[in-house]
Amino acid sequence: MTDRGQTILFTTFEPSGDALAARTITTMLQRRPDLHIYALGGPKMAEAGARVIETTTAHASMFLETVAQAWSHHRRLCRLKKWLKSNKIDALVPVDSPAANWSICGLVRRYQPRARIVHLVAPQLWAWASWRIRRMRRLSDKALCLLPFEPVWFQQRDMPATFVGHPVFDAAAQPTDAGAAARPALPDGSPRLAMLPGSRTGEVKKNWPTMLAAFDQLKDKHPELTGVVASLDQRTEKIIRSMLGKSQRPGGGRDDLTVVTGQTDAVLKWCDAALVKSGTVTLQVAARRVPMVTMYNMSYLFVQLLGRWLIFTRTFTLPNLVSEWAGLGRVVPELIPHFGEVTPVVREVDALLGDTAAARMQREGLSRIADYFTDKHFAEDSAREILGMLEEKAHRHEGT
């Protein structure tokens, strides 16, 4: 019989990870109300039923970018070490954020060697620094993958892995009238362009100026063009509005652009095409079958000096990675790495505005990509995998 009252620790350092983990925690507690779930995480995990022992998602940062953040993480590890010495756990579930989570996996391996470690969101080792697979094998028991091609990559390197789907495709399958009362008032006009400049402040500062300049040139070609900028939160909204306030159109004013916060899905339902910063959000766009162009402004020096040694993929947009794996070739035009040139962005977006052959072809390709996620349900599948490992651990314990 399975041990009752088993304990699981979730750890994440991004708002996106907080949301992912919350879905899984909710489902796990529905199936096993006796579970004790603790977290280094955020408010959504707390709402789902986890006891948050430390909030770690308020100031998300890629790769622990500053010395101050690295020192803060070191002190967090010291506090967690004390906690682990006083609290037995049956499993650790690190969620995304491998730069921060590797060290936590190491602590658990050292102080709680019987605990199972299951990655919720497999680290993208196939994309860059693939030699880290050796560390992953040492510090992990299994990876739960959000992309269909990932399990084979990990399994070929002796790392157990399972595809559990992606929540954006679950959300896209929901009835279209769900939450209608909460939808923002979006402008009329045609064609309609959505712009998604990123979720981190650094990403917005890098990508939004190019997107804005491209919109202005597209406006010259399509006077009736209407744009909506989808901001993740008030912090990024402030940056977007600040840069928007400094831009000018002939005659003054910027009533041709609307900024909407926290309503990305509503914006995607509204638009005809999207200009998107490369990242997880491209899957959300794909799930809505919205034709898109992806871009990511990077430092030329970084790409030349470091990128060639660290990055092993030449395709960066997630829908394209799926489509190439499926033998469909690239479906989405991607400008990555990009160095701020506006003309290529205008050319690619212009080809998708209106009922063009390029737009129709991309919608067809996005539908074929979505087919690979149809039979998966992220929360249910991830919860089942984690609970299955707890069952296995309990049975092994009974047999000793």
Rosetta blueprint (number, residue, H / E / L):
1 M L
2 T L
3 D L
4 R L
5 G L
6 Q L
7 T E
8 I E
9 L E
10 F E
11 T E
12 T L
13 F L
14 E L
15 P H
16 S H
17 G H
18 D H
19 A H
20 L H
21 A H
22 A H
23 R H
24 T H
25 I H
26 T H
27 T H
28 M H
29 L H
30 Q H
31 R H
32 R L
33 P L
34 D L
35 L L
36 H E
37 I E
38 Y E
39 A E
40 L E
41 G E
42 G L
43 P H
44 K H
45 M H
46 A H
47 E H
48 A H
49 G L
50 A L
51 R E
52 V E
53 I E
54 E E
55 T E
56 T L
57 T L
58 A L
59 H L
60 A L
61 S L
62 M L
63 F L
64 L L
65 E L
66 T L
67 V H
68 A H
69 Q H
70 A H
71 W H
72 S H
73 H H
74 H H
75 R H
76 R H
77 L H
78 C H
79 R H
80 L H
81 K H
82 K H
83 W H
84 L H
85 K H
86 S H
87 N L
88 K L
89 I L
90 D L
91 A E
92 L E
93 V E
94 P E
95 V E
96 D L
97 S L
98 P H
99 A H
100 A H
101 N H
102 W H
103 S H
104 I H
105 C H
106 G H
107 L H
108 V H
109 R H
110 R H
111 Y H
112 Q L
113 P L
114 R L
115 A L
116 R E
117 I E
118 V E
119 H E
120 L E
121 V L
122 A L
123 P L
124 Q L
125 L L
126 W L
127 A L
128 W E
129 A L
130 S H
131 W H
132 R H
133 I H
134 R H
135 R H
136 M H
137 R H
138 R H
139 L H
140 S L
141 D L
142 K E
143 A E
144 L E
145 C E
146 L L
147 L L
148 P L
149 F L
150 E H
151 P H
152 V H
153 W H
154 F H
155 Q H
156 Q L
157 R L
158 D L
159 M L
160 P L
161 A E
162 T E
163 F E
164 V L
165 G L
166 H L
167 P H
168 V H
169 F H
170 D H
171 A H
172 A H
173 A L
174 Q L
175 P L
176 T L
177 D L
178 A L
179 G L
180 A H
181 A H
182 A H
183 R L
184 P L
185 A L
186 L L
187 P L
188 D L
189 G L
190 S L
191 P L
192 R E
193 L E
194 A E
195 M E
196 L E
197 P L
198 G L
199 S L
200 R L
201 T H
202 G H
203 E H
204 V H
205 K H
206 K H
207 N H
208 W H
209 P H
210 T H
211 M H
212 L H
213 A H
214 A H
215 F H
216 D H
217 Q H
218 L H
219 K H
220 D H
221 K H
222 H L
223 P L
224 E L
225 L L
226 T E
227 G E
228 V E
229 V E
230 A E
231 S E
232 L L
233 D L
234 Q H
235 R H
236 T H
237 E H
238 K H
239 I H
240 I H
241 R H
242 S H
243 M H
244 L H
245 G H
246 K H
247 S L
248 Q L
249 R L
250 P L
251 G L
252 G L
253 G L
254 R L
255 D L
256 D L
257 L E
258 T E
259 V E
260 V E
261 T E
262 G L
263 Q L
264 T H
265 D H
266 A H
267 V H
268 L H
269 K H
270 W H
271 C L
272 D L
273 A E
274 A E
275 L E
276 V E
277 K E
278 S L
279 G L
280 T L
281 V H
282 T H
283 L H
284 Q H
285 V H
286 A H
287 A H
288 R L
289 R L
290 V L
291 P L
292 M E
293 V E
294 T E
295 M E
296 Y E
297 N E
298 M L
299 S L
300 Y H
301 L H
302 F H
303 V H
304 Q H
305 L H
306 L H
307 G H
308 R H
309 W H
310 L H
311 I E
312 F L
313 T L
314 R L
315 T L
316 F L
317 T L
318 L H
319 P H
320 N H
321 L H
322 V H
323 S H
324 E H
325 W H
326 A L
327 G L
328 L L
329 G L
330 R L
331 V L
332 V L
333 P L
334 E E
335 L E
336 I E
337 P E
338 H E
339 F L
340 G L
341 E L
342 V L
343 T H
344 P H
345 V H
346 V H
347 R H
348 E H
349 V H
350 D H
351 A L
352 L L
353 L L
354 G L
355 D L
356 T L
357 A H
358 A H
359 A H
360 R H
361 M H
362 Q H
363 R H
364 E H
365 G H
366 L H
367 S H
368 R H
369 I H
370 A H
371 D H
372 Y L
373 F L
374 T L
375 D L
376 K L
377 H L
378 F H
379 A H
380 E H
381 D H
382 S H
383 A H
384 R H
385 E H
386 I H
387 L H
388 G H
389 M H
390 L H
391 E H
392 E H
393 K H
394 A H
395 H H
396 R H
397 H H
398 E H
399 G H
400 T L
